């Protein structure tokens, strides 16, 4: 991980840090922050709001497609 001069992280480093924090902190793991981090694997192009929507659709048995 590398910090820039202004104290920020690259997007990749920020995501990796959040994944680690969510995996070791049970209180943090229950928050929306970690839900969004878990959804990063979708494609990386969706907004956080779209990821939450897609995740909720995947969890709702009434919206699942029958194969």
mmJSON file of the N, C-alpha and C atoms, coordinates in Angstrom:
{"data_MODEL":{"atom_site":{
"group_PDB":["ATOM","ATOM","ATOM","ATOM","ATOM","ATOM","ATOM","ATOM","ATOM","ATOM","ATOM","ATOM","ATOM","ATOM","ATOM","ATOM","ATOM","ATOM","ATOM","ATOM","ATOM","ATOM","ATOM","ATOM","ATOM","ATOM","ATOM","ATOM","ATOM","ATOM","ATOM","ATOM","ATOM","ATOM","ATOM","ATOM","ATOM","ATOM","ATOM","ATOM","ATOM","ATOM","ATOM","ATOM","ATOM","ATOM","ATOM","ATOM","ATOM","ATOM","ATOM","ATOM","ATOM","ATOM","ATOM","ATOM","ATOM","ATOM","ATOM","ATOM","ATOM","ATOM","ATOM","ATOM","ATOM","ATOM","ATOM","ATOM","ATOM","ATOM","ATOM","ATOM","ATOM","ATOM","ATOM","ATOM","ATOM","ATOM","ATOM","ATOM","ATOM","ATOM","ATOM","ATOM","ATOM","ATOM","ATOM","ATOM","ATOM","ATOM","ATOM","ATOM","ATOM","ATOM","ATOM","ATOM","ATOM","ATOM","ATOM","ATOM","ATOM","ATOM","ATOM","ATOM","ATOM","ATOM","ATOM","ATOM","ATOM","ATOM","ATOM","ATOM","ATOM","ATOM","ATOM","ATOM","ATOM","ATOM","ATOM","ATOM","ATOM","ATOM","ATOM","ATOM","ATOM","ATOM","ATOM","ATOM","ATOM","ATOM","ATOM","ATOM","ATOM","ATOM","ATOM","ATOM","ATOM","ATOM","ATOM","ATOM","ATOM","ATOM","ATOM","ATOM","ATOM","ATOM","ATOM","ATOM","ATOM","ATOM","ATOM","ATOM","ATOM","ATOM","ATOM","ATOM","ATOM","ATOM","ATOM","ATOM","ATOM","ATOM","ATOM","ATOM","ATOM","ATOM","ATOM","ATOM","ATOM","ATOM","ATOM","ATOM","ATOM","ATOM","ATOM","ATOM","ATOM","ATOM","ATOM","ATOM","ATOM","ATOM","ATOM","ATOM","ATOM","ATOM","ATOM","ATOM","ATOM","ATOM","ATOM","ATOM","ATOM","ATOM","ATOM","ATOM","ATOM","ATOM","ATOM","ATOM","ATOM"],
"id":[1,2,3,4,5,6,7,8,9,10,11,12,13,14,15,16,17,18,19,20,21,22,23,24,25,26,27,28,29,30,31,32,33,34,35,36,37,38,39,40,41,42,43,44,45,46,47,48,49,50,51,52,53,54,55,56,57,58,59,60,61,62,63,64,65,66,67,68,69,70,71,72,73,74,75,76,77,78,79,80,81,82,83,84,85,86,87,88,89,90,91,92,93,94,95,96,97,98,99,100,101,102,103,104,105,106,107,108,109,110,111,112,113,114,115,116,117,118,119,120,121,122,123,124,125,126,127,128,129,130,131,132,133,134,135,136,137,138,139,140,141,142,143,144,145,146,147,148,149,150,151,152,153,154,155,156,157,158,159,160,161,162,163,164,165,166,167,168,169,170,171,172,173,174,175,176,177,178,179,180,181,182,183,184,185,186,187,188,189,190,191,192,193,194,195,196,197,198,199,200,201],
"type_symbol":["N","C","C","N","C","C","N","C","C","N","C","C","N","C","C","N","C","C","N","C","C","N","C","C","N","C","C","N","C","C","N","C","C","N","C","C","N","C","C","N","C","C","N","C","C","N","C","C","N","C","C","N","C","C","N","C","C","N","C","C","N","C","C","N","C","C","N","C","C","N","C","C","N","C","C","N","C","C","N","C","C","N","C","C","N","C","C","N","C","C","N","C","C","N","C","C","N","C","C","N","C","C","N","C","C","N","C","C","N","C","C","N","C","C","N","C","C","N","C","C","N","C","C","N","C","C","N","C","C","N","C","C","N","C","C","N","C","C","N","C","C","N","C","C","N","C","C","N","C","C","N","C","C","N","C","C","N","C","C","N","C","C","N","C","C","N","C","C","N","C","C","N","C","C","N","C","C","N","C","C","N","C","C","N","C","C","N","C","C","N","C","C","N","C","C","N","C","C","N","C","C"],
"label_atom_id":["N","CA","C","N","CA","C","N","CA","C","N","CA","C","N","CA","C","N","CA","C","N","CA","C","N","CA","C","N","CA","C","N","CA","C","N","CA","C","N","CA","C","N","CA","C","N","CA","C","N","CA","C","N","CA","C","N","CA","C","N","CA","C","N","CA","C","N","CA","C","N","CA","C","N","CA","C","N","CA","C","N","CA","C","N","CA","C","N","CA","C","N","CA","C","N","CA","C","N","CA","C","N","CA","C","N","CA","C","N","CA","C","N","CA","C","N","CA","C","N","CA","C","N","CA","C","N","CA","C","N","CA","C","N","CA","C","N","CA","C","N","CA","C","N","CA","C","N","CA","C","N","CA","C","N","CA","C","N","CA","C","N","CA","C","N","CA","C","N","CA","C","N","CA","C","N","CA","C","N","CA","C","N","CA","C","N","CA","C","N","CA","C","N","CA","C","N","CA","C","N","CA","C","N","CA","C","N","CA","C","N","CA","C","N","CA","C","N","CA","C","N","CA","C","N","CA","C","N","CA","C","N","CA","C"],
"label_alt_id":[null,null,null,null,null,null,null,null,null,null,null,null,null,null,null,null,null,null,null,null,null,null,null,null,null,null,null,null,null,null,null,null,null,null,null,null,null,null,null,null,null,null,null,null,null,null,null,null,null,null,null,null,null,null,null,null,null,null,null,null,null,null,null,null,null,null,null,null,null,null,null,null,null,null,null,null,null,null,null,null,null,null,null,null,null,null,null,null,null,null,null,null,null,null,null,null,null,null,null,null,null,null,null,null,null,null,null,null,null,null,null,null,null,null,null,null,null,null,null,null,null,null,null,null,null,null,null,null,null,null,null,null,null,null,null,null,null,null,null,null,null,null,null,null,null,null,null,null,null,null,null,null,null,null,null,null,null,null,null,null,null,null,null,null,null,null,null,null,null,null,null,null,null,null,null,null,null,null,null,null,null,null,null,null,null,null,null,null,null,null,null,null,null,null,null,null,null,null,null,null,null],
"label_comp_id":["UNK","UNK","UNK","UNK","UNK","UNK","UNK","UNK","UNK","UNK","UNK","UNK","UNK","UNK","UNK","UNK","UNK","UNK","UNK","UNK","UNK","UNK","UNK","UNK","UNK","UNK","UNK","UNK","UNK","UNK","UNK","UNK","UNK","UNK","UNK","UNK","UNK","UNK","UNK","UNK","UNK","UNK","UNK","UNK","UNK","UNK","UNK","UNK","UNK","UNK","UNK","UNK","UNK","UNK","UNK","UNK","UNK","UNK","UNK","UNK","UNK","UNK","UNK","UNK","UNK","UNK","UNK","UNK","UNK","UNK","UNK","UNK","UNK","UNK","UNK","UNK","UNK","UNK","UNK","UNK","UNK","UNK","UNK","UNK","UNK","UNK","UNK","UNK","UNK","UNK","UNK","UNK","UNK","UNK","UNK","UNK","UNK","UNK","UNK","UNK","UNK","UNK","UNK","UNK","UNK","UNK","UNK","UNK","UNK","UNK","UNK","UNK","UNK","UNK","UNK","UNK","UNK","UNK","UNK","UNK","UNK","UNK","UNK","UNK","UNK","UNK","UNK","UNK","UNK","UNK","UNK","UNK","UNK","UNK","UNK","UNK","UNK","UNK","UNK","UNK","UNK","UNK","UNK","UNK","UNK","UNK","UNK","UNK","UNK","UNK","UNK","UNK","UNK","UNK","UNK","UNK","UNK","UNK","UNK","UNK","UNK","UNK","UNK","UNK","UNK","UNK","UNK","UNK","UNK","UNK","UNK","UNK","UNK","UNK","UNK","UNK","UNK","UNK","UNK","UNK","UNK","UNK","UNK","UNK","UNK","UNK","UNK","UNK","UNK","UNK","UNK","UNK","UNK","UNK","UNK","UNK","UNK","UNK","UNK","UNK","UNK"],
"label_asym_id":["A","A","A","A","A","A","A","A","A","A","A","A","A","A","A","A","A","A","A","A","A","A","A","A","A","A","A","A","A","A","A","A","A","A","A","A","A","A","A","A","A","A","A","A","A","A","A","A","A","A","A","A","A","A","A","A","A","A","A","A","A","A","A","A","A","A","A","A","A","A","A","A","A","A","A","A","A","A","A","A","A","A","A","A","A","A","A","A","A","A","A","A","A","A","A","A","A","A","A","A","A","A","A","A","A","A","A","A","A","A","A","A","A","A","A","A","A","A","A","A","A","A","A","A","A","A","A","A","A","A","A","A","A","A","A","A","A","A","A","A","A","A","A","A","A","A","A","A","A","A","A","A","A","A","A","A","A","A","A","A","A","A","A","A","A","A","A","A","A","A","A","A","A","A","A","A","A","A","A","A","A","A","A","A","A","A","A","A","A","A","A","A","A","A","A","A","A","A","A","A","A"],
"label_entity_id":["1","1","1","1","1","1","1","1","1","1","1","1","1","1","1","1","1","1","1","1","1","1","1","1","1","1","1","1","1","1","1","1","1","1","1","1","1","1","1","1","1","1","1","1","1","1","1","1","1","1","1","1","1","1","1","1","1","1","1","1","1","1","1","1","1","1","1","1","1","1","1","1","1","1","1","1","1","1","1","1","1","1","1","1","1","1","1","1","1","1","1","1","1","1","1","1","1","1","1","1","1","1","1","1","1","1","1","1","1","1","1","1","1","1","1","1","1","1","1","1","1","1","1","1","1","1","1","1","1","1","1","1","1","1","1","1","1","1","1","1","1","1","1","1","1","1","1","1","1","1","1","1","1","1","1","1","1","1","1","1","1","1","1","1","1","1","1","1","1","1","1","1","1","1","1","1","1","1","1","1","1","1","1","1","1","1","1","1","1","1","1","1","1","1","1","1","1","1","1","1","1"],
"label_seq_id":[1,1,1,2,2,2,3,3,3,4,4,4,5,5,5,6,6,6,7,7,7,8,8,8,9,9,9,10,10,10,11,11,11,12,12,12,13,13,13,14,14,14,15,15,15,16,16,16,17,17,17,18,18,18,19,19,19,20,20,20,21,21,21,22,22,22,23,23,23,24,24,24,25,25,25,26,26,26,27,27,27,28,28,28,29,29,29,30,30,30,31,31,31,32,32,32,33,33,33,34,34,34,35,35,35,36,36,36,37,37,37,38,38,38,39,39,39,40,40,40,41,41,41,42,42,42,43,43,43,44,44,44,45,45,45,46,46,46,47,47,47,48,48,48,49,49,49,50,50,50,51,51,51,52,52,52,53,53,53,54,54,54,55,55,55,56,56,56,57,57,57,58,58,58,59,59,59,60,60,60,61,61,61,62,62,62,63,63,63,64,64,64,65,65,65,66,66,66,67,67,67],
"pdbx_PDB_ins_code":[null,null,null,null,null,null,null,null,null,null,null,null,null,null,null,null,null,null,null,null,null,null,null,null,null,null,null,null,null,null,null,null,null,null,null,null,null,null,null,null,null,null,null,null,null,null,null,null,null,null,null,null,null,null,null,null,null,null,null,null,null,null,null,null,null,null,null,null,null,null,null,null,null,null,null,null,null,null,null,null,null,null,null,null,null,null,null,null,null,null,null,null,null,null,null,null,null,null,null,null,null,null,null,null,null,null,null,null,null,null,null,null,null,null,null,null,null,null,null,null,null,null,null,null,null,null,null,null,null,null,null,null,null,null,null,null,null,null,null,null,null,null,null,null,null,null,null,null,null,null,null,null,null,null,null,null,null,null,null,null,null,null,null,null,null,null,null,null,null,null,null,null,null,null,null,null,null,null,null,null,null,null,null,null,null,null,null,null,null,null,null,null,null,null,null,null,null,null,null,null,null],
"Cartn_x":[0.834,0.0,0.886,0.505,1.254,0.299,0.698,-0.078,0.467,-0.408,0.041,0.425,0.983,1.427,0.269,-0.943,-2.091,-2.76,-2.19,-2.715,-3.776,-4.031,-5.053,-4.419,-5.277,-4.85,-5.392,-4.73,-5.296,-6.591,-7.442,-8.713,-8.473,-7.503,-7.197,-6.748,-5.816,-5.332,-6.448,-7.324,-8.452,-9.373,-9.677,-10.546,-9.918,-8.628,-7.95,-7.92,-7.687,-7.7,-9.075,-10.121,-11.476,-11.832,-11.401,-11.647,-11.018,-9.8,-9.111,-9.807,-10.188,-10.877,-12.212,-12.944,-14.248,-14.089,-12.991,-12.8,-12.368,-11.799,-11.311,-12.154,-13.019,-13.828,-15.296,-15.83,-17.21,-18.245,-17.979,-18.921,-18.937,-17.782,-17.686,-18.272,-18.098,-18.596,-20.112,-20.819,-22.281,-22.798,-21.914,-22.327,-22.452,-23.096,-23.223,-21.871,-20.916,-19.582,-19.033,-19.176,-18.659,-19.537,-20.825,-21.689,-21.244,-20.932,-20.475,-19.128,-18.235,-16.937,-17.08,-18.017,-18.234,-18.745,-19.405,-19.972,-18.979,-17.798,-16.815,-16.514,-16.65,-16.343,-17.335,-18.436,-19.41,-18.722,-18.3,-17.469,-16.509,-16.826,-16.01,-16.526,-17.503,-18.013,-19.314,-20.015,-21.287,-21.063,-22.0,-21.942,-22.309,-21.997,-22.332,-23.837,-24.623,-26.082,-26.549,-25.992,-26.37,-25.951,-24.802,-24.354,-25.316,-25.777,-26.742,-28.039,-28.48,-29.701,-29.528,-28.439,-28.209,-28.097,-27.444,-27.306,-28.673,-29.514,-30.839,-31.684,-31.537,-32.271,-31.819,-30.535,-30.0,-30.469,-30.705,-31.118,-32.626,-33.396,-34.858,-35.325,-35.903,-36.305,-37.373,-38.155,-39.2,-38.639,-37.425,-36.856,-35.854,-35.585,-34.632,-35.256,-34.424,-34.893,-34.852,-35.821,-35.847,-35.138,-34.164,-33.363,-34.076],
"Cartn_y":[-1.168,0.0,1.241,2.171,3.421,4.582,5.478,6.685,7.801,8.599,9.746,10.877,11.923,13.059,13.711,13.65,14.262,13.315,12.128,11.191,10.244,10.264,9.378,8.092,7.112,5.837,5.7,4.872,4.554,3.779,3.726,3.006,1.538,0.916,-0.492,-0.685,0.151,0.032,0.293,1.253,1.547,0.335,-0.292,-1.471,-2.624,-2.836,-3.924,-3.662,-2.419,-2.065,-2.313,-1.894,-2.094,-3.576,-4.371,-5.819,-6.411,-6.003,-6.518,-6.072,-4.803,-4.3,-5.008,-5.202,-5.878,-7.335,-7.95,-9.357,-9.559,-8.539,-8.718,-8.011,-7.091,-6.341,-6.73,-7.539,-8.002,-6.875,-5.805,-4.681,-3.977,-3.715,-3.076,-3.977,-5.271,-6.226,-6.176,-5.711,-5.635,-4.348,-3.472,-2.177,-2.212,-1.175,-1.043,-0.874,-0.326,-0.137,-1.471,-2.485,-3.803,-4.478,-4.223,-4.776,-4.273,-2.997,-2.416,-3.009,-3.173,-3.769,-5.188,-5.945,-7.31,-7.329,-6.27,-6.201,-5.698,-5.293,-4.773,-5.811,-7.074,-8.141,-8.231,-7.505,-7.601,-7.326,-6.113,-5.816,-4.681,-3.911,-2.753,-1.495,-1.62,-0.464,0.075,-0.738,-0.294,0.71,1.634,2.554,1.791,2.347,1.703,1.481,2.451,2.314,1.165,1.048,-0.033,-1.381,-1.445,-2.693,-3.135,-2.187,-2.54,-3.053,-2.406,-2.843,-4.254,-4.498,-5.819,-6.89,-6.53,-7.487,-7.806,-6.796,-7.033,-7.88,-7.672,-8.477,-9.933,-10.149,-11.509,-12.238,-11.499,-12.106,-12.3,-11.667,-11.743,-12.927,-13.965,-15.16,-14.884,-13.833,-13.525,-12.928,-12.39,-11.764,-12.668,-13.833,-14.746,-15.354,-15.481,-16.098,-17.609,-18.261,-19.721,-20.207,-21.091,-21.567,-22.629],
"Cartn_z":[0.0,0.0,0.0,-0.829,-0.882,-0.679,0.205,0.47,-0.404,-0.98,-1.764,-0.818,-1.372,-0.562,0.191,-0.378,0.292,1.29,1.47,2.462,1.942,0.639,0.078,-0.453,-0.698,-1.266,-2.681,-3.465,-4.779,-4.56,-5.569,-5.462,-5.102,-5.75,-5.472,-4.024,-3.567,-2.189,-1.185,-1.483,-0.595,-0.495,-1.631,-1.629,-0.848,-1.038,-0.327,1.179,1.569,2.989,3.588,2.89,3.398,3.484,2.521,2.58,3.832,4.114,5.309,6.587,6.642,7.833,8.036,6.955,7.057,7.478,7.108,7.456,8.906,9.53,10.907,11.961,11.561,12.523,12.378,13.311,13.185,13.205,13.932,13.974,12.619,12.079,10.766,9.681,9.815,8.815,8.665,9.688,9.644,9.004,8.572,8.029,6.509,5.964,4.512,3.84,4.558,3.983,3.511,4.329,3.961,2.925,2.921,1.876,0.513,0.437,-0.821,-1.197,-0.23,-0.515,-1.03,-0.476,-0.943,-2.369,-2.786,-4.125,-5.166,-4.743,-5.683,-6.756,-6.43,-7.379,-8.531,-8.482,-9.574,-10.911,-11.166,-12.335,-12.029,-11.017,-10.731,-11.4,-12.308,-13.03,-12.46,-11.684,-11.133,-10.003,-9.854,-8.721,-7.456,-6.312,-5.039,-4.927,-5.39,-5.336,-6.232,-7.43,-8.336,-7.762,-7.121,-6.505,-5.417,-4.598,-3.55,-4.172,-5.245,-5.924,-6.49,-7.19,-7.778,-6.705,-5.609,-4.511,-3.905,-3.732,-3.157,-4.101,-5.393,-6.365,-6.322,-6.153,-6.099,-4.846,-3.771,-2.511,-2.424,-3.307,-3.267,-4.109,-3.482,-4.239,-5.293,-5.138,-6.118,-7.403,-7.35,-8.543,-9.25,-8.699,-9.34,-10.586,-11.614,-12.849,-12.702,-13.287,-13.274,-14.521,-14.342,-15.486,-16.281],
"occupancy":[1.0,1.0,1.0,1.0,1.0,1.0,1.0,1.0,1.0,1.0,1.0,1.0,1.0,1.0,1.0,1.0,1.0,1.0,1.0,1.0,1.0,1.0,1.0,1.0,1.0,1.0,1.0,1.0,1.0,1.0,1.0,1.0,1.0,1.0,1.0,1.0,1.0,1.0,1.0,1.0,1.0,1.0,1.0,1.0,1.0,1.0,1.0,1.0,1.0,1.0,1.0,1.0,1.0,1.0,1.0,1.0,1.0,1.0,1.0,1.0,1.0,1.0,1.0,1.0,1.0,1.0,1.0,1.0,1.0,1.0,1.0,1.0,1.0,1.0,1.0,1.0,1.0,1.0,1.0,1.0,1.0,1.0,1.0,1.0,1.0,1.0,1.0,1.0,1.0,1.0,1.0,1.0,1.0,1.0,1.0,1.0,1.0,1.0,1.0,1.0,1.0,1.0,1.0,1.0,1.0,1.0,1.0,1.0,1.0,1.0,1.0,1.0,1.0,1.0,1.0,1.0,1.0,1.0,1.0,1.0,1.0,1.0,1.0,1.0,1.0,1.0,1.0,1.0,1.0,1.0,1.0,1.0,1.0,1.0,1.0,1.0,1.0,1.0,1.0,1.0,1.0,1.0,1.0,1.0,1.0,1.0,1.0,1.0,1.0,1.0,1.0,1.0,1.0,1.0,1.0,1.0,1.0,1.0,1.0,1.0,1.0,1.0,1.0,1.0,1.0,1.0,1.0,1.0,1.0,1.0,1.0,1.0,1.0,1.0,1.0,1.0,1.0,1.0,1.0,1.0,1.0,1.0,1.0,1.0,1.0,1.0,1.0,1.0,1.0,1.0,1.0,1.0,1.0,1.0,1.0,1.0,1.0,1.0,1.0,1.0,1.0],
"B_iso_or_equiv":[0.0,0.0,0.0,0.0,0.0,0.0,0.0,0.0,0.0,0.0,0.0,0.0,0.0,0.0,0.0,0.0,0.0,0.0,0.0,0.0,0.0,0.0,0.0,0.0,0.0,0.0,0.0,0.0,0.0,0.0,0.0,0.0,0.0,0.0,0.0,0.0,0.0,0.0,0.0,0.0,0.0,0.0,0.0,0.0,0.0,0.0,0.0,0.0,0.0,0.0,0.0,0.0,0.0,0.0,0.0,0.0,0.0,0.0,0.0,0.0,0.0,0.0,0.0,0.0,0.0,0.0,0.0,0.0,0.0,0.0,0.0,0.0,0.0,0.0,0.0,0.0,0.0,0.0,0.0,0.0,0.0,0.0,0.0,0.0,0.0,0.0,0.0,0.0,0.0,0.0,0.0,0.0,0.0,0.0,0.0,0.0,0.0,0.0,0.0,0.0,0.0,0.0,0.0,0.0,0.0,0.0,0.0,0.0,0.0,0.0,0.0,0.0,0.0,0.0,0.0,0.0,0.0,0.0,0.0,0.0,0.0,0.0,0.0,0.0,0.0,0.0,0.0,0.0,0.0,0.0,0.0,0.0,0.0,0.0,0.0,0.0,0.0,0.0,0.0,0.0,0.0,0.0,0.0,0.0,0.0,0.0,0.0,0.0,0.0,0.0,0.0,0.0,0.0,0.0,0.0,0.0,0.0,0.0,0.0,0.0,0.0,0.0,0.0,0.0,0.0,0.0,0.0,0.0,0.0,0.0,0.0,0.0,0.0,0.0,0.0,0.0,0.0,0.0,0.0,0.0,0.0,0.0,0.0,0.0,0.0,0.0,0.0,0.0,0.0,0.0,0.0,0.0,0.0,0.0,0.0,0.0,0.0,0.0,0.0,0.0,0.0],
"pdbx_formal_charge":[null,null,null,null,null,null,null,null,null,null,null,null,null,null,null,null,null,null,null,null,null,null,null,null,null,null,null,null,null,null,null,null,null,null,null,null,null,null,null,null,null,null,null,null,null,null,null,null,null,null,null,null,null,null,null,null,null,null,null,null,null,null,null,null,null,null,null,null,null,null,null,null,null,null,null,null,null,null,null,null,null,null,null,null,null,null,null,null,null,null,null,null,null,null,null,null,null,null,null,null,null,null,null,null,null,null,null,null,null,null,null,null,null,null,null,null,null,null,null,null,null,null,null,null,null,null,null,null,null,null,null,null,null,null,null,null,null,null,null,null,null,null,null,null,null,null,null,null,null,null,null,null,null,null,null,null,null,null,null,null,null,null,null,null,null,null,null,null,null,null,null,null,null,null,null,null,null,null,null,null,null,null,null,null,null,null,null,null,null,null,null,null,null,null,null,null,null,null,null,null,null],
"auth_seq_id":[1,1,1,2,2,2,3,3,3,4,4,4,5,5,5,6,6,6,7,7,7,8,8,8,9,9,9,10,10,10,11,11,11,12,12,12,13,13,13,14,14,14,15,15,15,16,16,16,17,17,17,18,18,18,19,19,19,20,20,20,21,21,21,22,22,22,23,23,23,24,24,24,25,25,25,26,26,26,27,27,27,28,28,28,29,29,29,30,30,30,31,31,31,32,32,32,33,33,33,34,34,34,35,35,35,36,36,36,37,37,37,38,38,38,39,39,39,40,40,40,41,41,41,42,42,42,43,43,43,44,44,44,45,45,45,46,46,46,47,47,47,48,48,48,49,49,49,50,50,50,51,51,51,52,52,52,53,53,53,54,54,54,55,55,55,56,56,56,57,57,57,58,58,58,59,59,59,60,60,60,61,61,61,62,62,62,63,63,63,64,64,64,65,65,65,66,66,66,67,67,67],
"auth_comp_id":["UNK","UNK","UNK","UNK","UNK","UNK","UNK","UNK","UNK","UNK","UNK","UNK","UNK","UNK","UNK","UNK","UNK","UNK","UNK","UNK","UNK","UNK","UNK","UNK","UNK","UNK","UNK","UNK","UNK","UNK","UNK","UNK","UNK","UNK","UNK","UNK","UNK","UNK","UNK","UNK","UNK","UNK","UNK","UNK","UNK","UNK","UNK","UNK","UNK","UNK","UNK","UNK","UNK","UNK","UNK","UNK","UNK","UNK","UNK","UNK","UNK","UNK","UNK","UNK","UNK","UNK","UNK","UNK","UNK","UNK","UNK","UNK","UNK","UNK","UNK","UNK","UNK","UNK","UNK","UNK","UNK","UNK","UNK","UNK","UNK","UNK","UNK","UNK","UNK","UNK","UNK","UNK","UNK","UNK","UNK","UNK","UNK","UNK","UNK","UNK","UNK","UNK","UNK","UNK","UNK","UNK","UNK","UNK","UNK","UNK","UNK","UNK","UNK","UNK","UNK","UNK","UNK","UNK","UNK","UNK","UNK","UNK","UNK","UNK","UNK","UNK","UNK","UNK","UNK","UNK","UNK","UNK","UNK","UNK","UNK","UNK","UNK","UNK","UNK","UNK","UNK","UNK","UNK","UNK","UNK","UNK","UNK","UNK","UNK","UNK","UNK","UNK","UNK","UNK","UNK","UNK","UNK","UNK","UNK","UNK","UNK","UNK","UNK","UNK","UNK","UNK","UNK","UNK","UNK","UNK","UNK","UNK","UNK","UNK","UNK","UNK","UNK","UNK","UNK","UNK","UNK","UNK","UNK","UNK","UNK","UNK","UNK","UNK","UNK","UNK","UNK","UNK","UNK","UNK","UNK","UNK","UNK","UNK","UNK","UNK","UNK"],
"auth_asym_id":["A","A","A","A","A","A","A","A","A","A","A","A","A","A","A","A","A","A","A","A","A","A","A","A","A","A","A","A","A","A","A","A","A","A","A","A","A","A","A","A","A","A","A","A","A","A","A","A","A","A","A","A","A","A","A","A","A","A","A","A","A","A","A","A","A","A","A","A","A","A","A","A","A","A","A","A","A","A","A","A","A","A","A","A","A","A","A","A","A","A","A","A","A","A","A","A","A","A","A","A","A","A","A","A","A","A","A","A","A","A","A","A","A","A","A","A","A","A","A","A","A","A","A","A","A","A","A","A","A","A","A","A","A","A","A","A","A","A","A","A","A","A","A","A","A","A","A","A","A","A","A","A","A","A","A","A","A","A","A","A","A","A","A","A","A","A","A","A","A","A","A","A","A","A","A","A","A","A","A","A","A","A","A","A","A","A","A","A","A","A","A","A","A","A","A","A","A","A","A","A","A"],
"auth_atom_id":["N","CA","C","N","CA","C","N","CA","C","N","CA","C","N","CA","C","N","CA","C","N","CA","C","N","CA","C","N","CA","C","N","CA","C","N","CA","C","N","CA","C","N","CA","C","N","CA","C","N","CA","C","N","CA","C","N","CA","C","N","CA","C","N","CA","C","N","CA","C","N","CA","C","N","CA","C","N","CA","C","N","CA","C","N","CA","C","N","CA","C","N","CA","C","N","CA","C","N","CA","C","N","CA","C","N","CA","C","N","CA","C","N","CA","C","N","CA","C","N","CA","C","N","CA","C","N","CA","C","N","CA","C","N","CA","C","N","CA","C","N","CA","C","N","CA","C","N","CA","C","N","CA","C","N","CA","C","N","CA","C","N","CA","C","N","CA","C","N","CA","C","N","CA","C","N","CA","C","N","CA","C","N","CA","C","N","CA","C","N","CA","C","N","CA","C","N","CA","C","N","CA","C","N","CA","C","N","CA","C","N","CA","C","N","CA","C","N","CA","C","N","CA","C","N","CA","C","N","CA","C","N","CA","C"],
"pdbx_PDB_model_num":[1,1,1,1,1,1,1,1,1,1,1,1,1,1,1,1,1,1,1,1,1,1,1,1,1,1,1,1,1,1,1,1,1,1,1,1,1,1,1,1,1,1,1,1,1,1,1,1,1,1,1,1,1,1,1,1,1,1,1,1,1,1,1,1,1,1,1,1,1,1,1,1,1,1,1,1,1,1,1,1,1,1,1,1,1,1,1,1,1,1,1,1,1,1,1,1,1,1,1,1,1,1,1,1,1,1,1,1,1,1,1,1,1,1,1,1,1,1,1,1,1,1,1,1,1,1,1,1,1,1,1,1,1,1,1,1,1,1,1,1,1,1,1,1,1,1,1,1,1,1,1,1,1,1,1,1,1,1,1,1,1,1,1,1,1,1,1,1,1,1,1,1,1,1,1,1,1,1,1,1,1,1,1,1,1,1,1,1,1,1,1,1,1,1,1,1,1,1,1,1,1]
}}}
